[in-house]
Amino acid sequence: CDINLMGMSGLHFIGTLPQNGASGKIPVVMCSSQDDPETQQRVAQSGAAQFVRKPYDSEALLKVVQSFLHAPPP
């Protein structure tokens, strides 16, 4: 999920997951070209499972996604 979405921020989107019964069940990987300490702190506090800086290396992103696919269920 990108931090900057049309009509909503990715951080706001993560905040809606508990209201929809998906909290803790879906690992969210946040992506952004914003890599400043404040953004990193907001992402960490949002409950995102991982942060990937854009432009991202597709192999690195694939490894992040695969790590969640092979992880035991919560």
C-alpha positions in Angstrom: 0.0 0.0 0.0 1.4 3.4 -0.9 1.3 6.1 1.7 -0.2 8.5 -0.8 -3.5 7.1 -2.2 -6.1 8.9 -4.1 -8.7 10.2 -1.6 -7.1 8.5 1.4 -3.7 8.0 2.9 -2.3 4.5 3.2 -1.8 5.2 6.9 -5.5 6.0 7.2 -6.3 2.8 5.2 -4.4 0.7 7.8 -6.4 2.3 10.5 -9.6 1.1 8.9 -8.6 -2.6 8.9 -9.6 -3.3 12.5 -13.1 -1.8 11.8 -13.4 -4.3 9.0 -12.2 -7.3 11.1 -8.9 -7.6 9.3 -6.6 -6.4 12.0 -3.6 -8.6 12.4 -4.7 -11.0 9.7 -3.3 -9.1 6.7 0.4 -8.0 6.8 0.5 -4.6 5.1 3.7 -3.5 3.3 3.8 0.3 3.0 5.6 1.8 0.0 6.7 5.4 -0.4 9.4 7.6 -1.7 9.2 9.5 1.6 11.9 8.1 3.7 12.3 10.8 6.4 12.4 9.8 10.1 8.9 11.2 10.7 7.4 9.1 7.9 9.3 6.0 9.1 7.9 6.6 12.7 4.3 7.1 11.4 4.6 3.9 9.4 6.0 2.0 12.4 3.2 3.3 14.6 0.5 2.4 12.0 0.9 -1.3 12.4 2.4 -1.8 9.0 4.4 -5.1 8.8 7.1 -3.7 6.6 8.2 -0.5 4.8 9.7 -0.5 1.3 11.2 2.7 -0.1 10.3 3.7 -3.7 11.6 3.3 -6.2 11.9 -0.3 -5.0 13.8 -3.2 -6.4 11.3 -5.7 -7.6 13.4 -8.6 -6.3 13.6 -7.0 -2.8 9.8 -6.4 -2.8 9.2 -10.0 -3.9 11.4 -11.3 -1.0 9.3 -9.2 1.5 6.1 -10.6 0.1 7.4 -14.2 0.1 8.5 -13.8 3.7 4.9 -13.3 4.7 3.6 -16.1 2.5 6.0 -18.5 4.3 5.4 -17.2 7.8 3.2 -19.1 10.2 -0.4 -17.7 10.5 -1.0 -15.2 13.3 
